[in-house]
Amino acid sequence: MEEKIKNLEKEIEIIKERNFRVETDKAWEVSWTRGLFIAISTYIIAGVWLVIIHDNLPWLKAFVPAIGYLLSVQSLPFVKKWWAKSHVK
């Protein structure tokens, strides 16, 4: 009996650890830190590419994909709610 209790306690701890990882991953997915990091990375990569191909105003034009990413991330919660209403029953 004591062995069963220890096994159950161990299983509960494993579940708690998994839940913590899942909650952390979910929080990271919707965090501003992640979004800004990706937007800044996108800006730098686009800017470097535009400089390499000798485009005019490369750093100004690099804002387009970065801002597009941020706007798309901001619209996703609304799109998700709309989608859930029509697809989840």
C-alpha positions, -999 to +999 in steps of 0.1 A: +000+000+000+028+024+009+045+016-024+013+025-043+011+058-025+047+066-034+041+057-070+010+079-071+030+108-055+057+104-081+031+104-109+015+135-095+049+152-094+056+142-130+022+156-140+029+189-121+062+193-139+047+186-173+019+211-166+044+237-156+063+232-188+031+234-209+019+266-191+054+281-196+054+273-233+019+287-237+029+319-219+060+322-241+040+318-272+018+349-264+045+370-247+055+404-259+091+394-254+089+367-280+069+389-304+094+418-301+124+395-304+110+379-336+100+414-350+135+428-343+152+397-358+129+401-389+138+438-392+176+431-390+175+402-414+153+421-439+175+452-435+207+433-441+192+416-472+181+449-486+216+464-480+232+434-497+210+438-528+217+476-528+180+486-524+174+522-516+162+530-480+168+495-468+164+501-431+131+520-436+118+493-459+128+466-434+101+479-411+074+465-434+078+428-426+086+435-389+054+456-384+035+431-405+045+404-381+035+424-350+001+433-365-005+396-374+004+385-339-020+411-325-048+400-347-044+363-340-065+362-307-094+378-326-090+353-355-088+324-331-120+334-313-138+338-347-124+304-359-134+287-326-170+299-329-174+284-363-154+252-360-155+240-324-188+224-314 
